[in-house]
């Protein structure tokens, strides 16, 4: 290969290599900035025992929107079991992520629950238009039990914890008997919506 052509080839290779290096460094800086932003926004989890799961509730500013910062140890087969089903995840390395639950009323007047866990998300129907009408503007009368709301919660691999539990007030329960059908009334007298969290082995032992 002539020397001039070789020099041109090396120059092109150097330019291409420099471009990919620049792009990789730019992506790294963007990712680092995002991590720093989240750390400032929600803080860092203090993981004293890396063999256990850690859950901390985060403020959202919305009454129907719940969020958590979650740490899972390596090889933790996590399970989120909620009112209409369950989801599973397994991670070979320790991981930290945000989990969310959000309840909205759709354009048909029905209540939907959007949920996001580690590596997945989904939605389910919470109830009929009659339930939505009963609760509309009265979410302050819903009792909320949220894991990690009083500080970081530690979940042992052998334990199952209530991640979120929503129940009707006594007044709403009385009105539900009058305004909902027999099936819905029986269902929501006990619990409006709930999610339990733990390891797959813990749920298997609980059956």
Backbone as ProteinMPNN parsed JSONL, in Angstrom:
{"seq_chain_A": "XXXXXXXXXXXXXXXXXXXXXXXXXXXXXXXXXXXXXXXXXXXXXXXXXXXXXXXXXXXXXXXXXXXXXXXXXXXXXXXXXXXXXXXXXXXXXXXXXXXXXXXXXXXXXXXXXXXXXXXXXXXXXXXXXXXXXXXXXXXXXXXXXXXXXXXXXXXXXXXXXXXXXXXXXXXXXXXXXXXXXXXXXXXXXXXXXXXXXXXXXXXXXXX", "coords_chain_A": {"N_chain_A": [[0.86, -1.196, 0.0], [0.679, 2.172, -0.926], [2.519, 4.793, 0.735], [1.219, 7.255, 1.12], [-1.484, 6.6, 0.8], [-1.757, 4.844, 2.938], [-1.346, 6.587, 5.088], [-3.595, 8.195, 4.812], [-5.597, 6.325, 5.325], [-5.036, 5.673, 7.982], [-5.53, 8.149, 9.125], [-8.283, 8.442, 8.654], [-9.201, 6.282, 10.164], [-8.407, 7.163, 12.706], [-10.0, 9.428, 12.974], [-12.584, 8.297, 12.941], [-12.389, 6.638, 15.202], [-11.962, 8.616, 17.146], [-14.433, 9.927, 17.004], [-16.278, 7.967, 17.928], [-15.266, 7.633, 20.491], [-15.718, 10.17, 21.551], [-18.533, 10.204, 21.425], [-19.158, 8.102, 23.182], [-18.082, 9.09, 25.583], [-19.714, 11.308, 25.886], [-22.245, 10.147, 26.225], [-21.745, 8.845, 28.624], [-21.319, 11.019, 30.322], [-23.877, 12.138, 30.259], [-25.423, 10.079, 31.394], [-24.241, 9.97, 33.925], [-24.903, 12.493, 34.86], [-27.67, 12.195, 35.032], [-27.877, 10.222, 37.019], [-26.765, 11.633, 39.168], [-28.68, 13.657, 39.362], [-30.955, 12.212, 40.162], [-30.02, 11.288, 42.604], [-29.802, 13.635, 44.061], [-32.453, 14.35, 44.063], [-33.931, 12.225, 45.302], [-32.224, 11.147, 47.157], [-29.788, 8.894, 48.702], [-29.879, 5.387, 49.254], [-29.197, 3.901, 52.326], [-27.531, 1.164, 52.613], [-27.054, -1.215, 54.799], [-26.883, -3.969, 55.148], [-26.156, -5.869, 52.566], [-27.418, -8.208, 51.774], [-30.097, -8.087, 52.072], [-33.321, -6.667, 51.139], [-34.122, -3.24, 50.518], [-36.395, -0.607, 51.093], [-37.732, 2.527, 50.388], [-40.146, 4.978, 50.78], [-41.148, 7.59, 48.567], [-41.866, 11.085, 48.217], [-44.508, 12.293, 46.126], [-46.251, 14.328, 45.649], [-48.822, 13.996, 44.773], [-52.039, 12.713, 45.48], [-52.85, 10.2, 44.516], [-50.67, 8.913, 43.607], [-47.93, 6.913, 44.074], [-44.614, 6.211, 45.136], [-41.451, 4.517, 45.305], [-38.086, 4.037, 46.368], [-35.997, 1.395, 45.671], [-33.844, -1.168, 46.76], [-32.36, -4.137, 45.687], [-30.794, -7.155, 46.595], [-28.147, -9.178, 45.1], [-29.243, -11.865, 43.025], [-31.792, -11.96, 44.064], [-34.938, -13.102, 44.005], [-37.501, -11.382, 43.277], [-40.889, -10.632, 44.14], [-43.919, -9.071, 43.308], [-47.005, -8.93, 44.448], [-50.173, -8.196, 43.627], [-53.581, -6.914, 43.751], [-54.861, -7.839, 41.394], [-53.167, -9.713, 40.266], [-49.739, -10.793, 39.739], [-46.174, -10.069, 39.614], [-42.828, -10.937, 38.618], [-39.277, -10.847, 39.187], [-35.765, -11.283, 38.577], [-32.46, -10.632, 39.509], [-29.063, -10.765, 38.67], [-27.065, -9.234, 39.689], [-26.598, -6.804, 42.361], [-29.162, -4.32, 42.539], [-30.66, -1.095, 42.074], [-33.542, 0.868, 41.99], [-36.475, 2.748, 40.863], [-39.801, 2.327, 41.913], [-43.265, 2.417, 41.103], [-46.736, 3.285, 41.709], [-49.742, 4.22, 40.346], [-52.917, 5.712, 40.338], [-55.58, 6.385, 38.216], [-58.413, 8.028, 36.691], [-59.995, 7.011, 33.814], [-61.031, 8.098, 30.457], [-63.457, 6.898, 30.202], [-64.572, 6.875, 32.628], [-63.727, 4.969, 34.44], [-61.647, 3.445, 36.986], [-58.164, 3.063, 36.832], [-55.173, 1.255, 37.506], [-51.841, 1.916, 37.332], [-48.766, 0.3, 37.398], [-45.311, 0.002, 38.2], [-42.524, -1.987, 38.332], [-39.413, -3.645, 39.099], [-37.827, -3.969, 36.105], [-40.213, -4.194, 34.655], [-43.671, -3.32, 33.864], [-47.18, -2.471, 34.164], [-50.805, -2.438, 33.862], [-54.016, -2.342, 35.452], [-57.541, -2.847, 35.891], [-59.325, -1.105, 38.297], [-61.945, -0.735, 39.229], [-65.537, -0.255, 38.723], [-67.478, 2.301, 36.972], [-69.222, 3.232, 38.861], [-67.825, 2.917, 41.254], [-65.734, 4.717, 40.789], [-67.172, 7.099, 40.696], [-68.106, 7.18, 43.314], [-65.732, 7.591, 44.75], [-64.634, 9.876, 43.69], [-63.001, 12.902, 44.135], [-62.707, 12.425, 46.825], [-60.462, 11.284, 47.87], [-58.962, 11.812, 50.059], [-60.215, 10.487, 52.045], [-59.417, 7.942, 51.958], [-57.645, 5.373, 53.493], [-54.19, 5.005, 53.811], [-51.596, 2.721, 53.663], [-48.284, 2.528, 53.473], [-45.273, 1.07, 52.587], [-42.147, 1.931, 53.952], [-42.714, 4.593, 54.411], [-42.221, 5.747, 56.851], [-39.543, 5.888, 57.011], [-36.56, 4.154, 55.904], [-37.315, 0.868, 55.003], [-36.455, -2.448, 55.847], [-36.312, -5.487, 54.217], [-36.301, -8.802, 54.799], [-35.144, -11.73, 53.029], [-36.804, -13.869, 53.713], [-39.177, -12.785, 54.432], [-42.442, -11.263, 53.93], [-43.764, -8.227, 52.912], [-46.17, -5.555, 53.231], [-46.413, -3.564, 50.601], [-48.085, -1.566, 49.601], [-51.253, -0.537, 50.714], [-54.58, 0.206, 50.342], [-57.486, 1.344, 51.871], [-61.017, 1.764, 52.419], [-62.636, 4.473, 54.144], [-64.709, 4.356, 57.123], [-67.102, 5.701, 56.617], [-67.185, 5.743, 53.802], [-67.379, 3.014, 53.348], [-69.942, 2.467, 54.277], [-71.472, 3.943, 52.436], [-70.746, 2.561, 50.155], [-72.127, 0.182, 50.385], [-74.615, 0.964, 49.652], [-74.375, 2.026, 47.078], [-72.824, 0.43, 45.384], [-72.616, -2.7, 43.546], [-73.375, -6.039, 44.766], [-71.125, -7.75, 44.562], [-68.914, -5.975, 44.175], [-69.123, -4.424, 46.49], [-68.628, -6.324, 48.525], [-65.975, -6.951, 47.907], [-64.562, -4.501, 48.2], [-65.034, -3.731, 50.799], [-63.159, -4.89, 52.417], [-60.623, -4.278, 51.266], [-59.386, -1.763, 49.139], [-57.275, -1.562, 47.277], [-54.169, -3.326, 46.958], [-50.685, -4.171, 47.38], [-48.319, -6.675, 47.883], [-44.959, -7.358, 48.858], [-41.996, -9.253, 48.402], [-39.651, -12.023, 48.575], [-39.536, -14.669, 46.118], [-39.344, -17.207, 47.242], [-40.303, -16.722, 49.81], [-43.013, -16.178, 49.314], [-43.753, -18.621, 48.27], [-43.485, -20.251, 50.501], [-45.507, -19.205, 51.998], [-47.865, -20.073, 51.028]], "CA_chain_A": [[0.0, 0.0, 0.0], [1.484, 3.403, -0.952], [2.592, 5.473, 2.028], [0.198, 8.311, 1.18], [-2.778, 5.947, 1.023], [-1.728, 4.328, 4.298], [-1.539, 7.726, 5.999], [-4.994, 8.615, 4.715], [-6.389, 5.3, 6.013], [-4.817, 5.844, 9.423], [-6.206, 9.389, 9.519], [-9.722, 8.154, 8.688], [-9.43, 5.42, 11.324], [-8.264, 7.996, 13.904], [-11.185, 10.305, 13.046], [-13.721, 7.453, 13.333], [-12.175, 6.269, 16.596], [-12.19, 9.808, 17.969], [-15.869, 10.207, 17.023], [-16.931, 7.01, 18.83], [-14.812, 7.942, 21.851], [-16.448, 11.381, 21.96], [-19.938, 9.858, 21.665], [-19.217, 7.288, 24.393], [-17.86, 9.987, 26.728], [-20.894, 12.166, 26.015], [-23.3, 9.322, 26.826], [-21.359, 8.616, 30.02], [-21.577, 12.256, 31.076], [-25.328, 12.284, 30.379], [-25.888, 9.1, 32.379], [-23.751, 10.383, 35.238], [-25.703, 13.647, 35.258], [-28.981, 11.699, 35.421], [-27.71, 9.573, 38.316], [-26.575, 12.698, 40.158], [-29.96, 14.347, 39.538], [-31.811, 11.352, 40.977], [-29.474, 11.239, 43.962], [-30.176, 14.892, 44.714], [-33.908, 14.388, 44.187], [-34.485, 11.233, 46.224], [-31.234, 10.729, 48.134], [-29.164, 7.582, 48.543], [-30.264, 4.386, 50.238], [-28.114, 3.45, 53.195], [-27.639, -0.289, 52.638], [-26.136, -1.742, 55.811], [-26.746, -5.402, 54.903], [-26.442, -6.056, 51.133], [-28.142, -9.453, 51.507], [-31.518, -7.819, 52.277], [-33.927, -5.647, 50.295], [-34.391, -1.976, 51.196], [-37.484, 0.119, 50.438], [-37.995, 3.85, 50.954], [-41.207, 5.709, 50.092], [-40.746, 8.914, 48.085], [-42.997, 11.993, 48.013], [-44.847, 12.563, 44.729], [-47.077, 15.533, 45.55], [-50.139, 13.636, 44.246], [-52.663, 11.757, 46.413], [-53.058, 8.89, 43.911], [-49.392, 8.535, 43.002], [-47.031, 6.405, 45.109], [-43.311, 5.857, 44.58], [-40.467, 3.983, 46.248], [-36.74, 3.691, 45.915], [-35.837, 0.007, 46.092], [-32.573, -1.868, 46.555], [-32.465, -5.588, 45.739], [-29.485, -7.818, 46.58], [-27.904, -10.073, 43.977], [-29.974, -13.138, 42.984], [-33.031, -11.838, 44.834], [-36.106, -13.338, 43.153], [-38.512, -10.505, 43.863], [-42.277, -10.802, 43.732], [-44.903, -8.047, 43.648], [-48.314, -9.582, 44.311], [-51.205, -7.181, 43.842], [-54.966, -7.347, 43.78], [-55.308, -8.525, 40.182], [-52.138, -10.593, 39.721], [-48.41, -10.672, 40.336], [-45.059, -9.981, 38.686], [-41.601, -11.48, 39.179], [-38.025, -10.407, 38.571], [-34.534, -11.822, 39.156], [-31.283, -9.872, 39.097], [-27.823, -11.451, 39.027], [-26.255, -8.264, 40.406], [-27.397, -5.86, 43.164], [-29.771, -3.278, 41.709], [-31.416, -0.037, 42.743], [-34.457, 1.405, 40.987], [-37.689, 3.384, 41.353], [-41.042, 1.603, 41.68], [-44.381, 3.364, 41.192], [-48.132, 2.903, 41.55], [-50.527, 5.443, 40.102], [-54.327, 5.447, 40.072], [-56.197, 7.467, 37.447], [-59.736, 7.771, 36.122], [-59.863, 7.169, 32.364], [-62.081, 8.888, 29.813], [-64.715, 6.169, 30.302], [-65.049, 6.976, 34.003], [-63.294, 3.826, 35.229], [-60.373, 3.624, 37.667], [-57.089, 2.195, 36.383], [-53.959, 1.261, 38.314], [-50.587, 1.71, 36.617], [-47.722, -0.089, 38.339], [-43.987, -0.217, 37.619], [-41.61, -2.669, 39.228], [-38.097, -3.871, 38.52], [-37.812, -4.628, 34.812], [-41.516, -4.359, 34.031], [-44.766, -2.445, 34.261], [-48.468, -2.932, 33.678], [-51.978, -1.722, 34.357], [-55.174, -3.182, 35.722], [-58.773, -2.127, 36.181], [-59.599, -1.114, 39.735], [-63.362, -0.866, 39.518], [-66.527, 0.252, 37.777], [-67.751, 3.739, 36.98], [-69.894, 3.542, 40.135], [-66.768, 3.084, 42.257], [-65.042, 5.967, 40.482], [-68.059, 8.185, 41.093], [-68.135, 7.2, 44.776], [-64.457, 8.068, 45.298], [-64.21, 11.108, 43.028], [-62.841, 14.057, 45.014], [-62.735, 12.013, 48.233], [-59.313, 10.422, 48.122], [-58.452, 12.069, 51.404], [-60.918, 9.578, 52.946], [-58.83, 6.619, 51.776], [-56.545, 5.095, 54.413], [-53.016, 4.57, 53.056], [-50.494, 2.046, 54.343], [-47.221, 2.508, 52.467], [-43.997, 0.609, 53.117], [-41.054, 2.889, 53.851], [-43.154, 5.973, 54.593], [-41.663, 6.236, 58.12], [-38.103, 5.665, 56.939], [-36.174, 3.015, 55.079], [-37.748, -0.436, 55.508], [-35.567, -3.552, 55.482], [-37.103, -6.693, 53.962], [-35.516, -10.024, 54.792], [-35.583, -12.647, 51.972], [-37.815, -14.799, 54.217], [-40.352, -12.025, 54.856], [-43.339, -10.619, 52.972], [-44.197, -6.937, 53.458], [-47.205, -4.82, 52.509], [-45.832, -2.402, 49.925], [-49.136, -0.542, 49.562], [-52.603, -1.01, 51.019], [-55.562, 1.288, 50.379], [-58.771, 0.887, 52.393], [-62.047, 2.799, 52.516], [-63.025, 4.935, 55.485], [-65.977, 3.772, 57.572], [-68.196, 6.388, 55.925], [-67.222, 5.26, 52.419], [-67.861, 1.631, 53.373], [-71.398, 2.517, 54.417], [-72.012, 4.396, 51.148], [-70.502, 1.514, 49.169], [-73.202, -0.799, 50.52], [-75.805, 1.514, 48.998], [-74.157, 2.464, 45.696], [-72.121, -0.568, 44.586], [-73.291, -3.997, 43.508], [-73.03, -6.945, 45.864], [-69.768, -8.252, 44.382], [-67.958, -4.889, 44.426], [-69.205, -4.036, 47.896], [-67.926, -7.335, 49.313], [-64.554, -6.854, 47.601], [-63.929, -3.269, 48.674], [-65.172, -3.559, 52.241], [-61.912, -5.334, 53.03], [-59.463, -3.573, 50.73], [-59.59, -1.145, 47.832], [-56.158, -2.023, 46.442], [-53.008, -3.647, 47.762], [-49.543, -4.883, 46.806], [-47.369, -7.238, 48.841], [-43.628, -7.479, 48.263], [-41.081, -10.154, 49.088], [-38.955, -12.947, 47.684], [-40.36, -15.757, 45.574], [-39.339, -18.296, 48.229], [-41.169, -16.336, 50.923], [-44.399, -16.353, 48.881], [-43.984, -20.056, 48.13], [-43.646, -20.785, 51.855], [-46.697, -18.618, 52.578], [-49.045, -20.694, 50.45]], "C_chain_A": [[0.887, 1.233, 0.0], [1.405, 4.125, 0.385], [1.505, 6.518, 2.173], [-1.164, 7.712, 1.475], [-2.864, 5.39, 2.437], [-1.973, 5.432, 5.317], [-2.999, 8.194, 6.001], [-5.895, 7.63, 5.466], [-6.262, 5.425, 7.525], [-5.534, 7.086, 9.935], [-7.709, 9.167, 9.639], [-10.062, 7.3, 9.909], [-9.368, 6.212, 12.63], [-9.478, 8.888, 14.099], [-12.405, 9.511, 13.524], [-13.6, 7.051, 14.799], [-12.421, 7.422, 17.543], [-13.656, 10.139, 18.093], [-16.591, 9.292, 18.012], [-16.517, 7.235, 20.281], [-15.551, 9.149, 22.401], [-17.899, 11.039, 22.295], [-20.096, 9.046, 22.945], [-19.042, 8.15, 25.642], [-19.062, 10.886, 26.965], [-22.041, 11.404, 26.668], [-23.015, 9.069, 28.3], [-21.668, 9.846, 30.863], [-23.074, 12.461, 31.279], [-25.891, 11.328, 31.428], [-25.463, 9.491, 33.786], [-24.557, 11.566, 35.767], [-27.081, 13.212, 35.725], [-28.927, 11.015, 36.781], [-27.561, 10.609, 39.418], [-27.879, 13.429, 40.433], [-30.893, 13.536, 40.422], [-31.331, 11.29, 42.415], [-29.846, 12.487, 44.742], [-31.666, 14.904, 45.0], [-34.422, 13.453, 45.269], [-33.489, 10.73, 47.257], [-30.668, 9.356, 47.834], [-29.668, 6.639, 49.626], [-29.039, 3.949, 51.026], [-28.27, 1.943, 53.395], [-26.597, -0.848, 53.603], [-25.866, -3.225, 55.6], [-27.12, -5.683, 53.455], [-27.173, -7.339, 50.792], [-29.653, -9.275, 51.655], [-32.003, -6.734, 51.327], [-34.24, -4.408, 51.137], [-35.416, -1.188, 50.386], [-37.702, 1.444, 51.161], [-39.058, 4.551, 50.127], [-40.726, 7.115, 49.734], [-41.974, 9.797, 47.921], [-43.24, 12.228, 46.53], [-45.655, 13.856, 44.562], [-48.465, 15.27, 45.008], [-50.761, 12.571, 45.145], [-52.818, 10.352, 45.843], [-51.793, 8.332, 43.283], [-48.42, 8.148, 44.119], [-45.73, 5.944, 44.463], [-42.385, 5.37, 45.687], [-39.102, 3.905, 45.572], [-36.421, 2.334, 46.521], [-34.416, -0.481, 45.797], [-32.833, -3.36, 46.675], [-31.069, -6.188, 45.725], [-29.351, -8.721, 45.361], [-28.696, -11.37, 44.14], [-31.231, -13.14, 43.847], [-34.206, -12.008, 43.869], [-37.298, -12.595, 43.753], [-39.894, -10.789, 43.293], [-43.106, -9.625, 44.204], [-46.269, -8.677, 43.394], [-49.401, -8.575, 44.642], [-52.593, -7.761, 43.632], [-55.361, -8.185, 42.572], [-54.26, -9.455, 39.584], [-50.81, -10.41, 40.429], [-47.368, -10.536, 39.245], [-43.796, -10.424, 39.408], [-40.397, -10.86, 38.495], [-36.855, -11.051, 39.311], [-33.354, -11.024, 38.628], [-30.022, -10.587, 39.578], [-26.879, -10.558, 39.812], [-27.144, -7.407, 41.302], [-27.951, -4.747, 42.275], [-30.565, -2.303, 42.566], [-32.264, 0.655, 41.689], [-35.638, 2.094, 41.671], [-38.892, 2.528, 40.977], [-42.206, 2.569, 41.906], [-45.732, 2.662, 41.102], [-48.922, 4.191, 41.38], [-51.952, 5.06, 39.719], [-54.928, 6.649, 39.357], [-57.609, 7.047, 37.039], [-59.641, 8.012, 34.628], [-61.05, 7.923, 31.782], [-63.434, 8.182, 29.797], [-65.278, 6.191, 31.721], [-64.715, 5.776, 34.855], [-61.936, 4.101, 35.853], [-59.365, 2.585, 37.19], [-55.896, 2.34, 37.313], [-52.766, 0.969, 37.402], [-49.513, 1.375, 37.648], [-46.43, -0.386, 37.592], [-43.082, -0.84, 38.673], [-40.271, -2.829, 38.527], [-38.216, -4.627, 37.199], [-39.159, -4.809, 34.149], [-42.543, -3.38, 34.548], [-46.062, -3.009, 33.705], [-49.594, -2.075, 34.207], [-53.108, -2.708, 34.569], [-56.362, -2.298, 36.046], [-59.072, -2.233, 37.669], [-61.068, -1.311, 40.039], [-64.243, -0.194, 38.488], [-66.654, 1.769, 37.846], [-68.457, 4.156, 38.268], [-68.879, 3.743, 41.254], [-66.036, 4.402, 42.037], [-65.869, 7.168, 40.924], [-68.108, 8.324, 42.611], [-66.888, 7.86, 45.36], [-64.017, 9.416, 44.747], [-64.186, 12.288, 43.999], [-62.791, 13.719, 46.493], [-61.555, 11.115, 48.595], [-58.659, 10.685, 49.468], [-59.139, 11.184, 52.449], [-60.441, 8.134, 52.783], [-57.668, 6.46, 52.748], [-55.389, 4.46, 53.641], [-51.995, 3.931, 53.991], [-49.4, 1.832, 53.308], [-45.884, 2.131, 53.095], [-42.916, 1.67, 52.899], [-41.453, 4.329, 54.049], [-42.614, 6.586, 55.884], [-40.142, 6.086, 58.159], [-37.815, 4.425, 56.127], [-36.589, 1.704, 55.751], [-36.803, -1.514, 54.985], [-36.407, -4.825, 55.367], [-36.167, -7.89, 53.875], [-36.027, -10.947, 53.682], [-36.666, -13.624, 52.41], [-39.122, -14.11, 54.594], [-41.174, -11.547, 53.66], [-43.859, -9.342, 53.626], [-45.309, -6.348, 52.601], [-46.556, -3.579, 51.91], [-46.828, -1.248, 49.914], [-50.475, -1.19, 49.857], [-53.518, 0.195, 51.162], [-56.895, 0.719, 50.852], [-59.731, 2.061, 52.511], [-62.261, 3.22, 53.967], [-64.35, 4.295, 55.849], [-67.166, 4.395, 56.842], [-68.322, 5.903, 54.489], [-67.712, 3.819, 52.351], [-69.382, 1.578, 53.474], [-72.047, 2.921, 53.095], [-71.832, 3.336, 50.071], [-71.6, 0.467, 49.206], [-74.457, -0.346, 49.774], [-75.617, 1.714, 47.497], [-73.45, 1.45, 44.803], [-72.901, -1.88, 44.563], [-72.734, -4.913, 44.594], [-71.584, -7.425, 45.776], [-68.734, -7.178, 44.719], [-67.947, -4.507, 45.897], [-68.448, -5.019, 48.776], [-66.411, -7.222, 49.128], [-63.901, -5.655, 48.279], [-64.173, -2.965, 50.144], [-63.866, -3.913, 52.949], [-60.721, -4.502, 52.583], [-59.8, -3.002, 49.366], [-58.522, -1.617, 46.847], [-54.967, -2.315, 47.346], [-51.929, -4.346, 46.962], [-48.677, -5.391, 47.95], [-46.055, -7.513, 48.13], [-42.758, -8.417, 49.093], [-40.37, -11.042, 48.084], [-39.905, -14.041, 47.209], [-40.441, -16.915, 46.563], [-40.269, -17.987, 49.394], [-42.636, -16.53, 50.553], [-44.726, -17.841, 48.738], [-44.217, -20.701, 49.497], [-44.944, -20.312, 52.491], [-47.974, -19.28, 52.064], [-49.572, -21.869, 51.3]], "O_chain_A": [[1.773, 1.341, 0.848], [0.387, 4.085, 1.076], [0.923, 6.654, 3.249], [-1.917, 8.238, 2.294], [-3.92, 5.452, 3.068], [-2.709, 5.245, 6.286], [-3.557, 8.541, 7.042], [-6.833, 8.034, 6.154], [-7.244, 5.301, 8.257], [-6.081, 7.085, 11.038], [-8.341, 9.631, 10.588], [-11.054, 7.54, 10.598], [-10.157, 5.979, 13.546], [-9.939, 9.093, 15.221], [-13.16, 9.967, 14.382], [-14.573, 7.111, 15.55], [-13.009, 7.248, 18.61], [-14.104, 10.581, 19.151], [-17.398, 9.746, 18.823], [-17.32, 7.05, 21.196], [-15.961, 9.164, 23.562], [-18.442, 11.504, 23.297], [-21.039, 9.257, 23.707], [-19.752, 7.976, 26.632], [-19.397, 11.194, 28.11], [-22.726, 11.928, 27.546], [-23.927, 9.077, 29.127], [-22.204, 9.742, 31.966], [-23.501, 12.906, 32.345], [-26.726, 11.712, 32.246], [-26.239, 9.358, 34.732], [-24.858, 11.642, 36.958], [-27.62, 13.765, 36.684], [-29.821, 11.2, 37.607], [-28.164, 10.478, 40.483], [-28.17, 13.784, 41.575], [-31.544, 14.077, 41.315], [-32.14, 11.244, 43.342], [-30.165, 12.419, 45.929], [-32.103, 15.399, 46.039], [-35.265, 13.848, 46.074], [-33.86, 9.964, 48.146], [-31.024, 8.729, 46.836], [-29.862, 7.042, 50.773], [-27.984, 3.666, 50.459], [-29.046, 1.5, 54.242], [-25.415, -0.944, 53.273], [-24.754, -3.694, 55.842], [-28.309, -5.731, 53.14], [-27.521, -7.551, 49.631], [-30.412, -10.208, 51.393], [-31.206, -5.975, 50.777], [-34.58, -4.515, 52.315], [-35.327, -1.106, 49.161], [-37.84, 1.482, 52.383], [-38.904, 4.706, 48.916], [-39.994, 7.747, 50.496], [-43.029, 9.304, 47.523], [-42.29, 12.35, 45.757], [-45.731, 14.409, 43.465], [-49.226, 16.214, 44.796], [-50.081, 11.621, 45.534], [-52.909, 9.394, 46.611], [-51.85, 7.377, 42.508], [-48.124, 8.954, 45.0], [-45.737, 5.36, 43.379], [-42.517, 5.759, 46.848], [-38.999, 3.73, 44.358], [-36.554, 2.137, 47.729], [-33.868, -0.233, 44.723], [-33.45, -3.81, 47.64], [-30.234, -5.773, 44.921], [-30.334, -8.994, 44.671], [-28.808, -11.908, 45.242], [-31.68, -14.191, 44.303], [-34.439, -11.153, 43.015], [-38.003, -13.113, 44.619], [-40.045, -11.14, 42.123], [-43.014, -9.221, 45.363], [-46.639, -8.927, 42.246], [-49.539, -8.15, 45.789], [-52.751, -8.953, 43.368], [-56.12, -9.145, 42.71], [-54.458, -9.947, 38.473], [-50.754, -9.939, 41.564], [-47.634, -10.847, 38.084], [-43.687, -10.312, 40.629], [-40.488, -10.401, 37.356], [-36.936, -11.329, 40.507], [-33.261, -10.77, 37.427], [-29.92, -10.968, 40.744], [-25.996, -11.046, 40.517], [-28.34, -7.29, 41.034], [-27.27, -4.288, 41.359], [-31.068, -2.648, 43.635], [-31.767, 0.993, 40.614], [-35.785, 2.035, 42.892], [-38.988, 2.055, 39.844], [-42.148, 3.429, 42.785], [-45.858, 1.595, 40.502], [-48.789, 5.129, 42.166], [-52.163, 4.188, 38.877], [-54.809, 7.784, 39.818], [-57.947, 5.863, 37.044], [-59.249, 9.099, 34.204], [-61.957, 8.336, 32.505], [-64.443, 8.781, 29.426], [-66.326, 5.603, 31.99], [-65.344, 5.565, 35.892], [-61.156, 4.892, 35.324], [-59.658, 1.39, 37.145], [-55.64, 3.42, 37.845], [-52.692, -0.091, 36.781], [-49.364, 2.076, 38.649], [-46.446, -0.951, 36.498], [-42.9, -0.293, 39.76], [-40.028, -2.219, 37.486], [-38.649, -5.779, 37.171], [-39.246, -5.525, 33.151], [-42.32, -2.694, 35.545], [-46.046, -3.916, 32.873], [-49.361, -1.097, 34.918], [-53.154, -3.769, 33.948], [-56.203, -1.139, 36.43], [-59.071, -3.328, 38.232], [-61.411, -1.986, 41.009], [-63.759, 0.365, 37.504], [-66.019, 2.427, 38.671], [-68.313, 5.292, 38.719], [-69.041, 4.622, 42.099], [-65.75, 5.123, 42.993], [-65.333, 8.138, 41.461], [-68.146, 9.435, 43.14], [-66.971, 8.598, 46.341], [-63.106, 10.035, 45.297], [-65.201, 12.633, 44.605], [-62.829, 14.618, 47.333], [-61.64, 10.294, 49.508], [-57.886, 9.862, 49.958], [-58.707, 11.132, 53.601], [-60.992, 7.218, 53.393], [-56.797, 7.327, 52.817], [-55.585, 3.493, 52.905], [-51.584, 4.531, 54.984], [-49.566, 1.046, 52.375], [-45.418, 2.791, 54.023], [-42.788, 2.231, 51.811], [-40.622, 5.22, 53.877], [-42.553, 7.809, 56.007], [-39.534, 6.152, 59.228], [-38.735, 3.722, 55.709], [-36.261, 1.457, 56.911], [-36.401, -1.491, 53.822], [-37.121, -5.196, 56.298], [-35.336, -7.971, 52.971], [-37.227, -10.957, 53.41], [-37.381, -14.161, 51.565], [-40.069, -14.768, 55.026], [-40.675, -11.443, 52.539], [-44.338, -9.37, 54.759], [-45.385, -6.605, 51.4], [-46.192, -2.652, 52.633], [-46.47, -0.101, 50.181], [-50.797, -2.252, 49.326], [-53.28, 1.085, 51.979], [-57.381, -0.27, 50.304], [-59.313, 3.206, 52.68], [-62.088, 2.427, 54.892], [-65.04, 3.753, 54.986], [-68.119, 3.7, 56.49], [-69.431, 5.675, 54.005], [-68.39, 3.443, 51.395], [-70.027, 0.747, 52.835], [-73.041, 2.329, 52.676], [-72.664, 3.217, 49.171], [-71.967, -0.082, 48.166], [-75.257, -1.166, 49.323], [-76.569, 1.591, 46.726], [-73.472, 1.594, 43.581], [-73.732, -2.141, 45.434], [-71.744, -4.59, 45.251], [-70.892, -7.5, 46.791], [-67.786, -7.438, 45.461], [-66.885, -4.29, 46.481], [-67.71, -4.61, 49.672], [-65.654, -7.381, 50.086], [-62.822, -5.772, 48.861], [-63.577, -2.033, 50.685], [-63.515, -3.304, 53.96], [-59.909, -4.07, 53.401], [-60.421, -3.667, 48.537], [-58.831, -2.021, 45.726], [-54.769, -1.652, 48.364], [-52.218, -5.032, 45.982], [-48.341, -4.644, 48.869], [-46.037, -7.858, 46.948], [-42.779, -8.38, 50.323], [-40.477, -10.831, 46.876], [-40.94, -14.298, 47.824], [-41.494, -17.537, 46.705], [-40.945, -18.878, 49.909], [-43.425, -16.994, 51.377], [-45.838, -18.27, 49.046], [-45.052, -21.595, 49.631], [-45.438, -20.943, 53.425], [-49.051, -19.06, 52.618], [-50.568, -22.495, 50.938]]}, "name": "protein", "num_of_chains": 1, "seq": "XXXXXXXXXXXXXXXXXXXXXXXXXXXXXXXXXXXXXXXXXXXXXXXXXXXXXXXXXXXXXXXXXXXXXXXXXXXXXXXXXXXXXXXXXXXXXXXXXXXXXXXXXXXXXXXXXXXXXXXXXXXXXXXXXXXXXXXXXXXXXXXXXXXXXXXXXXXXXXXXXXXXXXXXXXXXXXXXXXXXXXXXXXXXXXXXXXXXXXXXXXXXXXX"}
